[in-house]
Amino acid sequence: MAIPRIYKTEAIVLRQNSLGEADRIVTLYTPLNGKVRAVARGVRRPKSKLSGHLELLNRVKVSLARGRNLDIVSEAEVVKGYRQIRSDLNRITKAIYMAELVDNFSVENAPNQPLFDLALEFMEWLSGDANSDILLRYFEARLLDVTGYKPEIVQCVECRTLLAETDHLFAAGSGGVLCSECKTQAIGTLLPITVNAMKILRFFLKQRAYNGVHRLTVKSQFITELERLHGVYIRYLLEKDLKSSEFMTMVAASSSKI
């Protein structure tokens, strides 16, 4: 059966790049087609029918025409613009970080419905009264899970013995926690991980929706611990720092001084 040249889909706008004088390449994340890069022709002109609909982080409905290298956006309509997020600097930096994570942990035209659902859930909760710090740590944990990079936190990643209920070390290069015997043979950067942080992370990974964790009360020291652990692990996997992460940290530091 021939693949239709024109298709319609819902999407989240992950990224924008200018092209020529009036066009723009938009990176979309869709439920059935995964990541899609498409050209929005004339979108930067004031009278463009697409203008405003394809803004970063918008939830949209789009009609796309398949192209040889890039698809072409023929129609676009905003489903939700997340005004509450855009009006708050702390929220929008977290949303941009989410979008950069999804972009970097996905490949074009590789469907991952759970990842689309996770990103959409994140935006919905972030636009409400959710604890954004817990939400972000939950999102990172679930993103690593649904993209196939879930760290091993139940058994020793090297010898596969069950981990004792005590503090351990996390090895990013091995993809998980090491027992007391294996940590002496480890190579590379090791991060301390407390038993409480491990319990929180295990709880996050058992949940399939944020409404299972949004009432959770977590001490700030453990949120900070998970932030550092995820940051090191994500940096190892992507082999680079995320620009949005650096900006988000700077904004959070500035807010704490006010």
MOJO-V64028 format. One line per field, one symbol per residue. ss: DSSP state (H for helix, E for strand, L for the rest). phi: phi as a letter, one per 20 degrees, with the letter a starting at -180 (. if undefined). burial: + if it has 9 or more other C-alpha atoms within 8 Angstrom, else -. Layout:
# MOJO-V64028
ss: ???
phi: ???
burial: ???
This chain:
# MOJO-V64028
ss: LLLLLEEEEEEEEEEEEEELLLEEEEEEEELLLEEEEEEELLLLLLLLLLLLLLLLLLEEEEEEELLLLLEEEEEEEEEELLHHHHLLHHHHHHHHHHHHHHHHLLLELLLLHHHHHHHHHHHHHHLLLLLHHHHHHHHHHHHHHHLLLLLELLELLLLLLELLLLLEEEELLLLEEELLLHHHHLLLLEEEELHHHHHHHHHHHHLLLHHHLLLLLLLHHHHHHHHHHHHHHHHHHHLLLLHHHHHHHHHHHHHHHL
phi: .ffgfdbdbeadeebccfcmecebedddddfddmecdbedfmfeegeffegnedfgnfecdcdcdfdfdcfdedbbbfebdlgfffecfffffffffgffffffecdflcgbggfffffffgfffffddfffffgffffgffffffdndgfecddffedmfffffbfbcddffenredffffffdfdofddfcffffffffffgfeedbffecfefdcfgfefffffffffffffffemaeeffffffffffffffef
burial: ------+-++++++++-+---++++++++++-++++++++++++---+-++-+++-++++++++++---+++++-+++---+--++--++++++++++++-++--++--++++-+++++++++-+++--+---++++++++++++++--++++-+++-----+----+++++--+++++--++---------+++-++--++-++-+--+--++-------++-+++-++-++-++-----+-+++++--++------
